[in-house]
Amino acid sequence: MAFFKTQERTKERFSLLLLDLEEYYFEQYTACHVTSPSIKENKIRGSFKVCSRSIIFDPDGLTEPIIKIPLRDCQRIEFVEKENNPFNEPQPPAITVSCKQVIFIKESNVITPYRNERGSKKLTFELEGWSKTEDVVQTLLQLHRASCLDKLGDQTAMIAANLQSRLARSSFDKNCFQSVAEKPHMECPVEMVMPLVSNPGHVCVTNENLYFQPLNGHPQHVIQIKLNEVRRIYKRRHGLRPLGLEVFCSENNLCSDIYLKFYYPADRDEIYYYIATFLENHIKEHTAESYMLQWQRGILSNYEYLLHLNNLADRSCNDLSQYPVFPWVIADYTSTQLDLANSDTFRDLSKPIGALNQERLDRLLARYGGMPEPRFIYGSHYSSPGYVLFYLVRVAPEHMLCLQNGRFDHADRMFNSISETWKNCLEGATDFKELIPEFYGNDSSFLENRLSLDLGRKQNGTLVGDVLLPPWASDASDFLKKHQLALESQYVSEHLHEWIDLVFGFKQRGTEAVEAHNVFHPLTYEGGIDCDSIEDTDQRIAMLTQILEFGQTPKQLFTSPHPQRIIPRFQNLTRSSSVNSAVGELSPVSLCEDSSFEDLTEESRRMAWANMATLKRISSHKIHKEAVTGIAVTRDGASIFSTSQDSTLKMFSKELKEFQRSVSFSNMVNSWISCRFTSHKASPALRTVNLSAVFQALSSCLMLADGKTVLCSSWDNNVYFYSIPYGRRQDTLMGHDDAISEMCWFDDRLYTASWDSTVKVWQCSSKNQPGNKKNTFELLAELEHDAGVNTVGLNPAGTLLVSGCKDGTVTIWDTSSYRTLHQVHCHAGTIHHAAFSPDSRHVLSVGDDCCMKVMDVQTGMMISSVKAEEEQRCFCWDGSSVLCGGRSGNLLLWDLLSNRVISRIPAHSGAVTAMWMNELCNTVITGGEDKQIMFWRLQS
């Protein structure tokens, strides 16, 4: 299976699954089972295994059954000395075990339910190493005493003491190092965790490898993982405690290379941080938010995204109590054809399984209403070890036998039919289970009885064989293919976020969970109980066992509504081979025949961004005396206007490669300068610079749609309208009490942002007069903020406005009602620039905390945070890639989906302070603190 590492069927039939739950395998000896002391030939050679709660004898012959003797059923364990009678053949020392039960496993080498023989038995074993026989007997007697203690807690404590003593007396064998030059960093005792079982030993990490050496040498003497092959490491909860560490050598596989349980959190953390530091160039720190952005943008399929969320929520294929959980998405298992275009085909993903049947839900809510605290709607969980093995019994029969004390479930309760299982999930009083990843994988073996297992006979007389499939599936492989298509369908893509809210998100707990009818037993939630606070050992172990067997709710990843997937512009996606698939892999499709020109433009933009790393500087021109603050370009691209802190607006001719006009807007008065300089709103930095440069500064400029007017905002609180045909100032808008930082325009409405903590919305109308064109300004709204507003921007449709403040707050506004949609404090300092993505789904902001933050517009959730190596001042972006200008003067091309710098382009000698990009995204103009403007173009 892709996610369940079933044991290979080899000549070695023994596995840790033959042990009881929470049992350890300590040591093994070559021995003979003496079936008749008087007949030499009646000796069966094999392996005598000492376990914490049992003795297991594994014969060499495949037809002989494995013998298991529970220590609690032993009445006497004796050491029989060797016989030295000179008249008889010498007899070696032996171990005799008198017991009242013997368990026979894998008779005739067939996986079947165990056979228990009850009654007085006496078994004799001879070890090949005679000298060790008496020591082995003493060990067995000690473990026997532990197994016979009245209290489970006392049993567990005594066995744990024995285990810790063994670990303390042993250490990692450094002869196993792959190189004599390896330098060990740390060694400590751990347990390797696998489904239902764990194996104690020692972990050793060096400057080259991670090693695990089992105490018992099973299944191999040492396990090695090269550190330069590690791609991901995760801290895990194990047994409700922060003791787990899972190591992956692949990006997309849910199944890890090793899962270790430490005895102390400090040991776990030290190894985790050592590997993370050592491999900082190899390990990518992914968060739920970064995966969300990749999923929204179509880089990750629904399947891949759910795998990553499960992984981040502590779900592991090595822990059946926290096995990855996937949703039922199809509700039609009776039709002959599966219609993925029909919404009735699908399950309502906004509701938990228990709430899909209203009649059953009403009964559950009636019980819930009369229940004392702590109350819960569902008495069983949607994911538990029993449910996982219910689905996987045909490929993991030994796991099922281990979980159920050597028995399979009753034949009629087995996983017999997809349709009947779905029906029971809808109607059963206690059945609320979801699915597992295998239902959307490529291996159909879990649906077929390929091992010819005897799983019993149902009441109607039929044997349990392959799973009965829906009529619309021709075979098991066809079922999986259609299930995959359903998971990636448009309907599921549009609604999957609703299921994520229930399982991983804000509807998992609290009042939202109650309103969504999504309340499970309190013990299933992380932090629901502190087992270490229970003083009575028996009660603590019983509570922990109950929690692990009942199932656990995933770690909560999101505390606000999960954004919806972005779908309309792209075809249905198949699973990509890598989470780092290029944006260029998405193929835009026409929404209708009339959109061909729009699609051609979109294709040009897509190709431009895919080749943005080829950006090359064409020319540079130093036309200002201070830092450039804004850039605007005429529609034909012939003239470029720029503003600067030197108080001038300059017009540059692209054709002539020289500036042609220089206009100064300065209405300063001495009284205003004095007041402005002593104002509490003036930053300390402003008080140290040249007054002539500061207080006459222009902060931004923009070109109106008519291509004849340039607007300039100024630190003197005004907006100036400059007429290009007339070459003079046309109007002045005096609208703020402090410097205007930035502005934007849409459909005769002007939005001005100011350090006076407001954004003002103006309706502009023109009055044509002979030789002049005057504007009238009507104040429509004043949007209040808690700090000075440093940047403002509109989405392409003009329906949304984003503002960024000096206190690090980003606010999204509805421009029709002027109400706040979202307000998020996302930066630790001043926000330099904020802008919508072209599809208006996201807002990107950069600040002086060196962070780039992406916010989802629909939910207000911060879905990505990238810490850059330097402060970024301005940018252009397409929703996935960002071309930004940094404090050092370089242009950086960032891939937000992988959180990495794709290209670093040397540019200005000081910070990049302004950036403009044309509609086709193939031409860029930048301005900087070095007083230059630079022209850039993509290379073919």
N, C-alpha and C positions, 0 to 999 in steps of 0.2 A: 504494500500500500504506500501511497505517497506520504501519508502522515503517521502511519502506525508501523513501526519497525517490528514486524513479526519475526520470530526466531527461525532461522534457516533449519530445514529438516536435514540434519547430518547424523552421523553415527552417534554423536554425543547426544543422548536423549535427555540428560539432566538439564534443567533450567531453574532459575530462581523462582519461577512461577509454581514450582512444586512445593514451595514453602508456604506457611500460613502468612496472612497479612501481618506486617510489622515484625517478621521473623528474619534473622540473619543467618547466613551460611558462613561458618568459621573456618573449617579446615577439612581436608580429605586425606585418606590413606588407602593404598592398595591393599585389598583384603579378599578373603574368601568367605562366602556364606556356607557354613557346614550344615548340610541338610540331614546327614546321617553320619555321626562320628565314627562308626565302625566300617564304613565303606569309603575308601579314598576317593573313588570317582565321584561321589556325591558332594563335591565341593564346587561351588559356583564362584568364579573369580569376578571381581568388580571393584567398585570404588565405595569405600565406607566414609560417609560424609557426616560431620558433626555440625549440627545447626542449633540455634539458640532454643528451639522448642521441640526439636525432633531429631531422630536418627534416620538417615536415608541411605539405602544401599542400592547402587546403580550397577546392575550386572553388565559384563562385557557383551554377553550374548543378547542379540536384539529380540529374541523370542521370549526371553525371561522378563517378568514384570519388575518394575522398580518397586522396592519395598520401603514404606515409610512407617516409622514407629513414633507416634506422639509421645514425648517424654512424660506428659501428664498421665498417660495410660500405663506407664511402666511401673511394675510392682517391685522389681529387683534388678539391679545392674551389678554384675560381679566380674571380678578378675579371676580367671582360672589359670593357675600356675602350670608351667610345662611339666610333662611327665618324664621322669628320668629312670623308669624301671628298665634294667638291662635286659629283661626277658621280652619286653615289648618294643615296638618301633617308637622312637621318641615323638612326643606330641608337643607342638608349640603352645605357648600361652594363648588364651582365648578370652573373648568377651561374651558373656551370656546375658541375654536380656529376657526377663520374664515380664510379660505384658498381658493386658486384657483386650487389646485391639491392634490389628495390623492392617494397613491400607496398601492395596495393590494398584499400581498405576501403569498405564501404557502396556497392558497385557497384549502379547503378540505384536508389540510395537504399533498399536493402533490407539489413536486419541479417542478415548471413551470416558464416560463418567467413572470415577474411582470405585473400586470394589472394597468394601470394608468387611473384614472378618473379625467378629467379636467372639470372645471366649479366651480362656487361658492359653497363652502361647509361650514357647521358649525358643529363642533363636540364638544361634552361636555364630560368632564371627572370629576369624583368625587374621591378624594383621601380618603382612609380609615383614614389616619392620618389628620384630619381636620386642625389641627393647623399649618401644614406645607404648606397648599395650597398657601397662599399668597407669601411665600418665593420662592416656585417653580415658580410661575408666574413671579416674579422679575428676577429669573435666566433665564427663557425663553425669557423674553424681552431683557435682555442683550445679549444673544446669537443670538436673532433675529436681533438686531442692527448690530452685527458683520457680519451676513450672508448677510445683505442688503448693505454693503459698496460696493462702486464702484470697488475698486481695490482689486484684489485677495490677494496682499501682506498685505493690511490693514486688511482684513478679517483674514488671517492667524496669524498676529501679535496679534490681539485682542483675538482670541481663545487661542493662546499660553499663553497670560497673564492670562487668566481665569484658564487654566490648572495649570500654575505654582503657582497661588494663592491657588488653592485647594491642591496641593502637599505641599506647605509651611505650610498650616494650619493643616496638618495631619502628622502622623509619623507611623512607624512600631509598631504594637501591640506586645509588648514583652511578653504578656501572651501566645503567640503562640509558645514560645520556648518549645522544647521537654523536656528540663531538667532545673531545677532551678539552676543547677551548670554552665550552659552555660554562657560564657563571650562574649558579643558583641564586635566585632572589629571595624566595620564600618557600617554606614547606609547612604543611599542617594536615591534620586528619580531617577527612571529609567522607561523604557518602555519594556515590554516583546514583542518581535517581533515574529509574525507568518505570514504565507503566506498572503500577501496583507493587513494585519492589524497589529496594535500594541495596547497594553493595558498598560496605565500608572499605576504606583504604587511605592512601596518602596522596595529596596533590603536591606537585613541585613545579614551580614556574621559574624558568631561567630567562636569559636574554635572547633565547631563540625558540624555546618550546614550552608548551604546557603539557605536563605529564600527569597521568593518574595511574597509580599502582594498587590494584585490589588486594586486600588483606588475604584473600583466599586464592588468588591467582586465576579467578574465573571472571569473564570468559577467556581472558588472555593475560599474560604476565604484566604488560604495561600498555597503556593507551597514550598515544602521542598526538598532539596537535601543534602544527607549526604556527607560530605567532604571526608570521607574515602572510598567512592564509586566512586569518580571522577577519571577518567582515563586520560582525555585530556581536556585542555582548550585552546582556540584560540582567539586572538584578531581579530576583523573583521572591514572591512570598511562597514559602513552603510550610505546610502545616500551620498556616496563619501567622507565621513568624518570618522576619526579613533575613532568611538564611540561604536563599537559592541564588545560583549564578548559572546562566545558560549561555553557551558559546555557539556561534554560527559561523561557518566558513562559506556561506552563500548569502546572496542578497534577498532572494525571493522564497527560498524553501522554508516552510514552517517547521520542519523537523530539524532540530539542532544536532550538532556534532557531539555535544556532551552537556549534561545537566548535573551540577554539583550542589549538594546540600552541605553547608558548613555548620559547625557547632557553635560558632560565635560570629555575630554580625561584623565585628571588627576585622576578622580574618577575611571574610567575604569581601568587604569593602577595600581592603588593602590590595588584594589580587585584582579586583575590578579596576581600581584606579591605576594600578601599575600597568596593566595591559592597555587600558584606554590611553594613557600617556605615551606609552611605548609605541602604540600604533595610531597616533593621531592622524597620520597621513592615509591610513587605511580604513579606519572606522569612521563612518558617517553618523553623526548624532541625529537620528530622526525622531520627530515628535508626531503626535497625532495630528497637529495642525499642518505640519509640512506634508504629511501623506494626504491630508484633506485637500490641499491645494492641488496636488498632483491628480487626485481623483476628480476634482471639479473640472480641471482642465483637460481630462481625458487621457492623461498619461498612464494612469492606473485604471484597470478594469474594476468592475464591482467586486469581482472575485478576489483580485489582488488586494484591494482596499480592505475588505473584510478580514483577510489573512493578517494584514499589518495591524489592524485595530485589535484583533484577538491577541496578537503577540504583545502589543503594548499594554494590554489589559491583564497581563499575567496568565494568559491561556497558553498552555503548552501541551504538546502531544505526549510528553513524558509524565504528565500529571492528570489522571483521569477525572479527578474531582474538579479540574479546571481545564478540561479539554476544549479546544476551539468550538465555538457555537456559530452556526449559520442558520438563516431563516428558511422556513417553508415559503416558497414564493408562488407555487402553482396550487390552485384550488380545484382544478378539473382533472380527475383521474378516472373518468368513465367514458369520455368521448373517444371516438375512433381517430379523430384528427385534433391536433393541438393548435389552437388559434391564438397566436401571440399578439394579434392585433386587436383582440377582444379583451376589454378590461375585466370582464366577468371570469376570465380564465385564471385570474390572479387572486391571491390572498390579500386581504386588507392589511397592509404593512403598518398602519398607524395603530393597530391594536395588538396586545399580546395574545398568544394562543388561547389563553383562558377566557378572553373577552370576545372571541369570534362568534361564539354561540350565545345569543342573548338569553335564551331560556336557562342555560347552565349558569351564566353569569348572574342572573337574578337570584338563583339559589345560593350561590357563593356570597353575594353581597348581603343577603338576608342573614346568613351565618356570621358574616363579618360584622354586621351591625350589632349583634348581640354578644360579641366576643370580648372578654376582658383584655386589658393590655398585657403584653404586647399583641396587637391585632395583626392579622395577615389574611389576605384573600385566598391565596393558593397554599395548600399544605404540602405540595411537592414542587420541585423545581423544574426548569426547562432543560437543565443539563446536569448529569450526574454520572458517576462511573457505570452504574447499571444501565443507563440509557445509551451510553457510548458503546458498551459491549452488546447491548441489544441489537444495534445496527451492525456490529463488526464480528459477531460470533462465528461466521463462516470462515473468516480469515484469522481470527484470534481466539480459537476455541480454548486454548490453554489459559488464556486470561480469564475467560468466563468461568472455567472450572476453578481457578484460583479464587475468584471473587465469591463464588457460590459453594465453597467447601466441597469441591469435587463433583458437582452436579450441574447439568444444564437445566434451564428453566423448563416448565411444562410445555409440551409441544404446541398447544393452542395459544400460549402466551409468547411464543417466539416471533421473530420478525418474518412473517410469512407473506405479507402482501403490502404493497405501497398504498393501495386504495384503502385497505382496512386499517392500516396504521394511521393514515390521515383522518379517517372517520372517527377512530377512537380518540385522537387528539382533539377533535371537535366536540365529541359527545361524552367521553369518559369522565367520571367524577373526579379522578385524580391524575389524569394524563394531560400534561401541558408541555410535552417535550418539543424542542425545536430539532433542527437537523445538524449534521456535522459536515466538515469540508468534503469528505469523500463523495457526497452526493453531487458535487460540482467538479469532481476531478476527472481523470481519464482512466482510472483503474476500476473496472467493473467487477472484480473478483469478490468483493464483499456482498454482491447480489447473487452470487452463484456458489453452489456447493461443490467446488472443484476438488475438495479434499475427501469427498464421499463420506462425510461425517454422519454418524447415526445420531441425529438430533431428536429422534422420537417420532411417535405416530399420533396424529391428531384424533379427536373424537370421531370424526367422520371416516376414520380408517386410513387416511392418506399419510404418507411419510413426509416429513419436513425436508424439502429439497431446496431448489432455487426459489428466490423471492418472486412472487407473482407480480408482473409488471402491468402498467395501465394499457388499455387497448391501443393508445396512440404510439406505443413504443414497440418496435419489431423485435428488439433484443436488448440485453443489458447495456451494450455500448451505445445503442440508439437512444436509450433512456437518458444516459448521461449527457450525450450530445444535445438533446433537446432541453434537458435541465439547465445546461450551460447557457444555451440560447435564451432561455427564460430569464436567467439571472442577469444577463447583459441586455435584456430587452428595454425598450423605451419606457414602458410602464414601470418596471422595477427601478430603472435609473431615476425616474421622476419621484419615486416614493421611498427609496431605500433609506434616505435620511430620517424618515419617520421611525423606521425600525431601529436605527442606530440610536435615536433619542431614547428609546425604551430600554435597550440593552446596555449601551455604553454611555448614554448621555443624560440630559437634565431630567428626563422622566423616569430615571432609575430609582430616585429617592425623593423623600419629602412630599409636599402637597401635590406636586406635579405627578408623582407616581400614584397617589391616591386618586386624583382626578382621571388618570389614564387607566385605572384598574390594573395596576402593575405592581402590587404589593405582595412580596413573598415573606417567608419566615425571617425574623430578624437575624437569626444565626447565619443566614446565607450571605449577608453583606459584610464587606471588609470593615473591620472595626466594630462589628456587631457585638462581640464579646472578647474580653481579654482572658484567654485561657490561663495565662500565667498568674492571674489574680485569684484563681480558684485554689484554695489551700489543700483541699482533700484530693489526693492523687488519683484515687479511683474515679471521682467525679470529673476531674480534669481530663483524664484519658477517655472516659465515656463521652464527654462533651465533644472532644476533638474528633473522636471516631464518628460520632453522629454527624458532625458538620461535614467531614470529608466524604462520607457515604451519601449524604443528602444532596451535595452539590453546592457550588459557590457562585454567587453573582460576580460578574467581571468587575475589575477595578473601574471606577467611574472616570472616563476620559474627558467628558465635556459637561460643562455646567450651564450652558446656554443652548438655545435651539441650533441644531446642526443645519448648515446650509444645504440647499438643494443642488443637485448636479447641473452643470451647464450642458445642455443637450442640443438645442435647435440647429446650430450651425454645422454640426458634424454628423457623420454617419454613425450607426451603432458600432461600438468598438469591440474588437476581439481582444483577448488577453495579450498584452505586450510581453516580450521576453525579458524586459528589464524595467526597473522603476526609473531608469535614467533615459528612457526612450526620448528621442529628440522631438521637439515641437513639430518639426517638419514631417513627422509620420502621420499627422492628422490631415485628412483630405477634406477640404471644404466642399460642400455640395450645394447645388442650387435649391432654394426653397420653392422657386417657381421659374417659369421661363422668362419672366420679365426681369429677373434679378441677375441676368447674365453679366451685365456691366459691373454691378456691385460685387459679384463673385470674382470677376477678373481683378478688380481693385484689391479685394481681400486676398486673393492669391498672390498679388504683387507684394502686398505688405508681409504676408507670411514668408515669402521667399527672401524679402529684404531682411527680416529679423533672423532668418536662418543663416544669413551670410553677414550678420552685423560685425563679426570678428574681422572682416576684411576692410573695415572702415579706414580710409586713408586721408591724411590731411592734404588739401589742395593748395591752400594759401593761408597766410596769417597777416593781420594788419593792426598796428597799434595806433588807434585813432582817438583814444580817450586819455585823460590825465589821471583818472582814478578807476576803481574797479567797475567793470561792466555789470549792470543790474537787470537789464531786460533786452530782449531781441524780438523784433517784429519784421515780417517780410510781406511785400506786396504779392497779390495773387499770381502775377506772372513771374515772380521771383527776381525781377530786375533790380529792385531797390531793397536795401536792408536798413532798418532803423534800429538804433541801439540807444539805451539810456545808461547813465553812469552816475556814480557818486560825485562826479565833477559838475553836476547840475545841468548837463547838456543832453539834448537829443540830437543825434547825428544820423545823417542819411548817407549810406555807402552805395556806390554803383558797382554792381557785380561785374558788369561788362567792362567798365573803365578801370575797375580795381582801385578806386580812390573815393574818399568821402567828398560829397558835394555840398552838403548843408550842415550847419551847426546852429542849433537854437538853444538859448538859455531861458529857463523859466525860473525867475527868482523874485518873489514878493516878500522877501524878508524885511523885518524891521527890527531895530535894536532891542526894543522892549520885548518883542517875541523871543529873540535870541536869548536874552537874559532869563526870561521865564522858562524857556525850553531847557536851558542848560542846568537849571536848578531843580527841574521837575523830578519827582520821585520815580517817574516812569522811564527816565533816561538811564540806560544801562551804564555801568562804570566804564565799559569800553568806549562809549560815545564821548565820554568826558575827557578822553585822553587824545583824541584825534583832532586834526586841524579843523577849526570851525568852518572855514570857507568850503571845506570838502563835505563836512557832515550836514550842515543845516541848509545847504542848497541842493542836497542829493535828490535825484530822481530814483525811484525804487523799482519801477516796472513800466512796460509799455505794451500796447496791443494794437492790432490793426482791425478796423471795422470792416464789415462785410463789403461795403461799397468800394473798398480799396483806396479811398480818398482821404481818410481821416485816421490819424494816429492819436491814441490816448496815452498820456503819461501820468503816472501817479508820483507824488512827491512827499518828502518828509516835512514839507511845510503845510501839510494837512489838505492839500488841494489835488484835484485832477485837472489836467490841461488837455484841451482838444486842439490838435494841430492839423490844419488843412494843408494837404500836400499840394493841390493845384495852386492855392493862393500863397503858400510858403509862409504862413504866419499862424499865430495862436488865434483860434477861432472862438473858444469858450473856456471858462474856468468854473469848475464846480468846487465850492468851498463847503465841505460836508462833514468834517471830522474834527475832533478836539486833540488829536495827536497824529503822528505821522501815518500816512497811508502806505501799507506794506506791499499790497498786491491787489489786482483787480481782474475781473473777467466780464465777458459780455455775451448776451444771447437775446435775440429778438427784441432789440431796443431796450433791453434792461441791462443796467450796469450794476455789478456787485463790487463793492469796495471794502477791503479789509483794512483794519487800522489797529495801531497799538493802543487806541482808546478802548479796547476790548469789545468792539462791535464790528459787525458786517452790515453795511447798509445796502438796501436794494432801491435803485432809482429807475423810474420810467422816463426815458428820454424821447422827446418829440422835437421835430425840426420845424423851424419857420424860415421859409425862403424869403430873403430880402435882396433887393438889387445889389449885386456885388458882394453879398455876404449870406451866410447861412447860420442862423442862430438856433440854439437848442434850449428847450425848457426842461427842467428836471423836477419830477415829483417823487418825493420820498414815499415808497410803498411799504417798507418794513425796516425795522432795526433789530438785528439778531444779536442778542446779548451773550457775552462770554464772561468767564471768570478771570481771564488774563488777556494780555495783548494778543491780537490775531496776527500771525506772521505770514500765513499763506492761505489762499483760497482757490477753489477750482470747481468747474461744472462738469457734469457728465455730458457725453455727446448730444443727448436729447434735450439737455437743459432742464431736466425735471428734478435733478438732485444737485446739491451743493455740498462741498466738503470744505471745512475750515480747520486749520491747525494753529495751535496757540503756543505761547512761550512757556506755559506750564506743562507741555507735553500732551495736551488733550486734543483728540481728533473728534470732530462733530460732523455728523451727516444730517442735512436738512432737506425737507420737502419744499421745493420752490413754489408749489402751488398754494400751500397752506402756511408755509414758513414755520412749521413745527419741527421740533427735534425728533429725528428718527433714532439715532444712536449717538451716544457720547461716551467715548472710551479714553481713559488715561493710559496711553500706551508708550510714551517716551519719558525718559528721566530728565529731559530738558527741553529746550526750544525746538520746535518743529520747523525745519527749513523749507520743506516742500511736501505737498500732498496732492495726489491726482487719482482720478478714476481710471480703471482699465477701459479699453475701447468698448467692451461689452457691458460696462457699468456694473459688473458683478462684484468687483473688488476695488478697494482703495489702498494705495501704497503711500507710505509716509516715511520720510527720513528726518533724523534729528541730530542734535549735537551729542547724543549718547552713542553715536556710531552705529545705531541700529536701523535696519529697514524692516518695517512692519506692514503686513498685509491684513486688511480687515475685510470680512465678508459683509457686503452691503445689506443683504437680506436679513441677516441675524445679528450683525454687530459683533460677531465673534472674531477674535484675533486668530487667524489661521496660519500665520507664518511669521517667524521672527528670525532675522539674520543679523548676526553681529559682524560688522565689517571691520577691517583692520584700521580704518580711518574714517573720519567724519565725512559723510556724503552731503553735498549742498544742493544738488539739482539732478533731475533725471527725466528720461522719457522711457515708456514701457509699453509692452503689448499684452500684459496680463500674466506672462510667464517669464519673459526675459526683461532685464533692465539695463539700460545704458545710463550710467550715472557719472557725475563729476565729483571728484573728491577734493579734500583739503590740500592734498599734495599736488594737485594739478593734473593728475592722470584721469583718463576715462576708463571706467571699469565696466565690463560686460558681465552681468550676473545672470546665472540660471537659477531662478527662485525655486524651481521644482527639485533641484538637487543641492541647493544651497552652496553653490561653488562659483568661483570666478572663472569664466570661460576665456576671457582675454583682457589684457592690461595694455592700454594704449597711451604712450607718453603724449602729453598735450601742453598745458600751460605751465609757467614757472611759479604760479601761485594757485590758490584755490579756484576751482571752476565755479562760477557764480551764476551763470545763465546758460540755458540750452534751448534750442529750437530744432524741430524736426518737421520735414514736409509731410504731406498726406500719404505719399507712397513709401515713406520711411527709408528713402535711399540717399537723402541729403540732410546733413546736420550742421548747425552753426553753434559755436560755443563762445562764451565770453568769460573772462577771468579777472582775478585780482591783479594780474600782470598788465591790465589795461588793453589787452588785445581781444580781437574777435578772430576766430579761426573757422575756416570752411572745410567741411569733410564730405567725402562721398564714398559710397560702397564701390568696391572693385568687382567687376564681372568675373 
